Amino acid sequence: MAQDKLKMIPLGGLGEFGMNCMALRWQDDIIVIDAGLMFPEEELLGVDIVVPDISYLTENRDKVKAILLTHGHEDHIGGLPWILSELNVPVYGTEFTLALVEGKLEEHRLLDDADLNEMIPGRRITLGPFSVMPIRVTHSLVDCVALAIHTPVGVVLHTGDFKVDLSPPDGKPFDLHAFAELGKQGVLALLQDSTNVDRRGYTPSEKAVRPRLDEIFGQAKKKLFFSCFSSSIHRIRLAMELAHNHGRKVAIIGRSLDNTTEIAQDLGYLDLPQGLVINPGQIKDTPANKLCIMISGTQGEPMSALSRAAVNNHKFAHIDAGDTVLMSSRVIPGNEKSIYRVIDHLERRDANVIYDDGASGLIHVSGHGSQEELRLMINLVRPKFFIPVHGDYRHLKRHVELAGSMGVVEKAILLEDGDVLELDKNSATKNGKVTVGRVCIDSGGAAADVVEDLVIRDRKHLSEDGIVLPIIAINKRTGKPENAPEIVMRGMAIDDPEMIAEARQVVQRTLDGSSGEEKADYGVIKEKIRTDLKRYIQKSTSRRPLIMPVILEI
């Protein structure tokens, strides 16, 4: 009987923003929802991306049937190259999501072997014991779906990221009817996006930003720089329409913006008037008041086009006094410092900077539902069990409280990464844990570039206490040191010649006090030098630099 339970195992995304990855298992079949990445915090020195630890999936590789993607944001598809390099399984996504995935896999040379399958909202997919119905939802990206997964014990509904927008710019509204139908048939478990659980009321429609943006386009006297998330196709489309209405040509700067606008045009999400878009090289030949430059880098990423333009270090984008820079995006928590640094540079150039500071009017709307939309979804679907996903622990906790207070749900359950939730028609209980965690990856994203904890610890050590290299030249024939040891220090704010001379003496004394046999064994002599020098430096400076003795044979 124990086998007749559905297992739900979050591998990432419950307790952090990013790394969304959820496994559903029925007996010997597993399907995975989303494969996201997370951008590292500052303490992960030099790490480029963080992906979920998928040991659970690799241990059960023969059971994994497919990966289903709800939409194309990095925190849902960014870990795919890493996961597919370990497990080559079929991937399902909507047309736009797969177009973004293709670019990503091509970069990692994985596209030729990938098995990509298109999902169409309203059309079922059967994967072993699971029958999956994608349902159209609205979000800050186009072509997003929720997944209604019919399992042997009932329907599990995963909302993906969503807000309820009944008049989106692409004319493909949130499918309220499909959710209401599911509610009538009965839903065993609802997994719902928790991002905006702290916000009261409703999230405005994507169209709500138009009046204020129109006003800004009308008031801009010189060049207008427009920056938004490169995935916000609705916003890009709106900016291009406004540029056209105000008689401005559009230049697109930034690789990510270039890629997504190209995909959006190919798939019919952007229908641009002839001659609207110009080449970045034509900027200098176009009057300033006839220009709208769409530029990537809303989060102050150090090498982004906007960051470089802000310090006058971009080939085509030059920001002059009186230009308007409009940042139509939110400040993502953790990025405040870098964003404000870019804004400071822009202010130094005397640009008119408009960003989401609460006083600039409605220039950005969220892609996630606020409290009333979350309540609406729970009321429509009326699930037996409720599990919040996508958020920090505090968001998940608030969301459990919100669902519990409605009196609709039999049981609201707070799950964290690694918890195993077992469900049947009548019960949902946590039973055990699986290995989860994060895998740090340096640029390139191949499995070979995984950064172990030890490496991060060494980097932290180096950044705080520096490095000391005692260099000893040893005569190959006699086995004796050729001259006094050299000491090289880096990253230690000590400029005391006496101390360096004393450190050389310490190394010399260690050499003098070692037998011929010890000197012949470089491993032993290096360790002796390291130990003695570490003791001396710690005693005289209270520091613990990384000490790496170097022995040169001459």
Secondary structure, 3 states (H helix, E strand, C coil): CHHHCEEEEEEECECECCCCEEEEEECCEEEEECCCCECCCCCCCCCCEEEECCHHHHHCHHHEEEEECCCCCHHHHCCHHHHHHHCCCCEEECHHHHHHHHHHHHHCCCHHHCCEEECCCCCCEEECCEEEEEEEEECCCCCEEEEEEEECCEEEEECCCCECCCCCCCCCCCCHHHHHHHHHHCCCEEEEECCCCCCCCCCCCHHHHHHHHHHHHHHCCCCEEEECCCCCHHHHHHHHHHHHHCCCEEEEECHHHHHHHHHHHHCCCCCCCCCCEECHHHHHHCCHHHEEEEECCCCCCCCCHHHHHHCCCCCCCCCCCCCEEEECCCCCCCCHHHHHHHHHHHHHCCCEEECCCCCCCCCCCCCCCCHHHHHHHHHHHCCCEEEEECECHHHHHHHHHHHHCCCCCCEECCCCCCEEEEECCCCEEEEEECCCCEEEECCCCCHHHEECHHHHHHHHHHHHHCEEEEEEEECCCCCCECCCCEEEEECCCCCCHHHHHHHHHHHHHHHHCCCHHHHHCHHHHHHHHHHHHHHHHHHHHCCCCEECCEEEEC
